[in-house]
Amino acid sequence: MSQARKTVIVGVTASIAAYKACEIVNLLRKDSFDVKVIVTKDALEFVTPLTLQTLSGNKVLTDIFAPPDEWAPVHTSLADSASLILIAPATANVIGKLANGICDDLLTCVVYASKAPVLIAPAMNENMYNHKVVMTNIAKLEKIGYSFVGPVKGHLACGHDAIGHIAPVQEIIKEVKKLIK
């Protein structure tokens, strides 16, 4: 008897590391996961829905107010389908929203409407990552059961070699497999 495919919702936020989401989505699909992608509006400056749709095999969602293909509130139907929610890359902005109960876009609404585990892969400048507010927000999310992978020390878009680089793709995939049930 074959098991049902597990659904991973991949949230992509506005970081230069958004290009890594393409590789993550591709590898998850190759590992037989059903991959559904939510791209924040600002992340559209870095990656296109067409690329992620081609790699995931599913329509990419960007807008909570877009008319659904069939009647079902999009944020709750996505939330119900999730075996795991992965946010990669995760900006300080989305981490702050989640830590403080702000649900003002499709991604944050899906996270809050879901009972699935949440895995966050931060990517940002080292000063942003090490900021006391970001550290406090991460601690709040860890306290309620969210998991984090990375960031790691690496070359950042600002030109520094420092903490804040998104975790290696294989490490993110390994954590997804560990957390998914």
Secondary structure as a PSIPRED ss2 file (coil, helix, strand):
# PSIPRED VFORMAT (PSIPRED V4.0)

   1 M C   1.000  0.000  0.000
   2 S C   1.000  0.000  0.000
   3 Q C   1.000  0.000  0.000
   4 A C   1.000  0.000  0.000
   5 R C   1.000  0.000  0.000
   6 K C   1.000  0.000  0.000
   7 T E   0.000  0.000  1.000
   8 V E   0.000  0.000  1.000
   9 I E   0.000  0.000  1.000
  10 V E   0.000  0.000  1.000
  11 G E   0.000  0.000  1.000
  12 V E   0.000  0.000  1.000
  13 T C   1.000  0.000  0.000
  14 A C   1.000  0.000  0.000
  15 S C   1.000  0.000  0.000
  16 I C   1.000  0.000  0.000
  17 A C   1.000  0.000  0.000
  18 A H   0.000  1.000  0.000
  19 Y H   0.000  1.000  0.000
  20 K H   0.000  1.000  0.000
  21 A H   0.000  1.000  0.000
  22 C H   0.000  1.000  0.000
  23 E H   0.000  1.000  0.000
  24 I H   0.000  1.000  0.000
  25 V H   0.000  1.000  0.000
  26 N H   0.000  1.000  0.000
  27 L H   0.000  1.000  0.000
  28 L H   0.000  1.000  0.000
  29 R H   0.000  1.000  0.000
  30 K H   0.000  1.000  0.000
  31 D C   1.000  0.000  0.000
  32 S C   1.000  0.000  0.000
  33 F C   1.000  0.000  0.000
  34 D E   0.000  0.000  1.000
  35 V E   0.000  0.000  1.000
  36 K E   0.000  0.000  1.000
  37 V E   0.000  0.000  1.000
  38 I E   0.000  0.000  1.000
  39 V E   0.000  0.000  1.000
  40 T C   1.000  0.000  0.000
  41 K C   1.000  0.000  0.000
  42 D H   0.000  1.000  0.000
  43 A H   0.000  1.000  0.000
  44 L H   0.000  1.000  0.000
  45 E H   0.000  1.000  0.000
  46 F C   1.000  0.000  0.000
  47 V C   1.000  0.000  0.000
  48 T C   1.000  0.000  0.000
  49 P H   0.000  1.000  0.000
  50 L H   0.000  1.000  0.000
  51 T H   0.000  1.000  0.000
  52 L H   0.000  1.000  0.000
  53 Q H   0.000  1.000  0.000
  54 T H   0.000  1.000  0.000
  55 L H   0.000  1.000  0.000
  56 S H   0.000  1.000  0.000
  57 G C   1.000  0.000  0.000
  58 N C   1.000  0.000  0.000
  59 K C   1.000  0.000  0.000
  60 V C   1.000  0.000  0.000
  61 L E   0.000  0.000  1.000
  62 T C   1.000  0.000  0.000
  63 D C   1.000  0.000  0.000
  64 I C   1.000  0.000  0.000
  65 F C   1.000  0.000  0.000
  66 A C   1.000  0.000  0.000
  67 P C   1.000  0.000  0.000
  68 P C   1.000  0.000  0.000
  69 D C   1.000  0.000  0.000
  70 E C   1.000  0.000  0.000
  71 W C   1.000  0.000  0.000
  72 A C   1.000  0.000  0.000
  73 P C   1.000  0.000  0.000
  74 V H   0.000  1.000  0.000
  75 H H   0.000  1.000  0.000
  76 T H   0.000  1.000  0.000
  77 S H   0.000  1.000  0.000
  78 L H   0.000  1.000  0.000
  79 A H   0.000  1.000  0.000
  80 D H   0.000  1.000  0.000
  81 S H   0.000  1.000  0.000
  82 A C   1.000  0.000  0.000
  83 S C   1.000  0.000  0.000
  84 L E   0.000  0.000  1.000
  85 I E   0.000  0.000  1.000
  86 L E   0.000  0.000  1.000
  87 I E   0.000  0.000  1.000
  88 A E   0.000  0.000  1.000
  89 P E   0.000  0.000  1.000
  90 A E   0.000  0.000  1.000
  91 T C   1.000  0.000  0.000
  92 A H   0.000  1.000  0.000
  93 N H   0.000  1.000  0.000
  94 V H   0.000  1.000  0.000
  95 I H   0.000  1.000  0.000
  96 G H   0.000  1.000  0.000
  97 K H   0.000  1.000  0.000
  98 L H   0.000  1.000  0.000
  99 A H   0.000  1.000  0.000
 100 N C   1.000  0.000  0.000
 101 G C   1.000  0.000  0.000
 102 I C   1.000  0.000  0.000
 103 C C   1.000  0.000  0.000
 104 D C   1.000  0.000  0.000
 105 D C   1.000  0.000  0.000
 106 L H   0.000  1.000  0.000
 107 L H   0.000  1.000  0.000
 108 T H   0.000  1.000  0.000
 109 C H   0.000  1.000  0.000
 110 V H   0.000  1.000  0.000
 111 V H   0.000  1.000  0.000
 112 Y H   0.000  1.000  0.000
 113 A H   0.000  1.000  0.000
 114 S C   1.000  0.000  0.000
 115 K C   1.000  0.000  0.000
 116 A C   1.000  0.000  0.000
 117 P C   1.000  0.000  0.000
 118 V E   0.000  0.000  1.000
 119 L E   0.000  0.000  1.000
 120 I E   0.000  0.000  1.000
 121 A E   0.000  0.000  1.000
 122 P E   0.000  0.000  1.000
 123 A C   1.000  0.000  0.000
 124 M C   1.000  0.000  0.000
 125 N C   1.000  0.000  0.000
 126 E H   0.000  1.000  0.000
 127 N H   0.000  1.000  0.000
 128 M H   0.000  1.000  0.000
 129 Y H   0.000  1.000  0.000
 130 N H   0.000  1.000  0.000
 131 H C   1.000  0.000  0.000
 132 K H   0.000  1.000  0.000
 133 V H   0.000  1.000  0.000
 134 V H   0.000  1.000  0.000
 135 M H   0.000  1.000  0.000
 136 T H   0.000  1.000  0.000
 137 N H   0.000  1.000  0.000
 138 I H   0.000  1.000  0.000
 139 A H   0.000  1.000  0.000
 140 K H   0.000  1.000  0.000
 141 L H   0.000  1.000  0.000
 142 E H   0.000  1.000  0.000
 143 K H   0.000  1.000  0.000
 144 I C   1.000  0.000  0.000
 145 G C   1.000  0.000  0.000
 146 Y C   1.000  0.000  0.000
 147 S E   0.000  0.000  1.000
 148 F E   0.000  0.000  1.000
 149 V C   1.000  0.000  0.000
 150 G C   1.000  0.000  0.000
 151 P C   1.000  0.000  0.000
 152 V E   0.000  0.000  1.000
 153 K E   0.000  0.000  1.000
 154 G E   0.000  0.000  1.000
 155 H E   0.000  0.000  1.000
 156 L C   1.000  0.000  0.000
 157 A C   1.000  0.000  0.000
 158 C C   1.000  0.000  0.000
 159 G C   1.000  0.000  0.000
 160 H C   1.000  0.000  0.000
 161 D E   0.000  0.000  1.000
 162 A E   0.000  0.000  1.000
 163 I E   0.000  0.000  1.000
 164 G E   0.000  0.000  1.000
 165 H E   0.000  0.000  1.000
 166 I C   1.000  0.000  0.000
 167 A C   1.000  0.000  0.000
 168 P C   1.000  0.000  0.000
 169 V H   0.000  1.000  0.000
 170 Q H   0.000  1.000  0.000
 171 E H   0.000  1.000  0.000
 172 I H   0.000  1.000  0.000
 173 I H   0.000  1.000  0.000
 174 K H   0.000  1.000  0.000
 175 E H   0.000  1.000  0.000
 176 V H   0.000  1.000  0.000
 177 K H   0.000  1.000  0.000
 178 K H   0.000  1.000  0.000
 179 L H   0.000  1.000  0.000
 180 I C   1.000  0.000  0.000
 181 K C   1.000  0.000  0.000
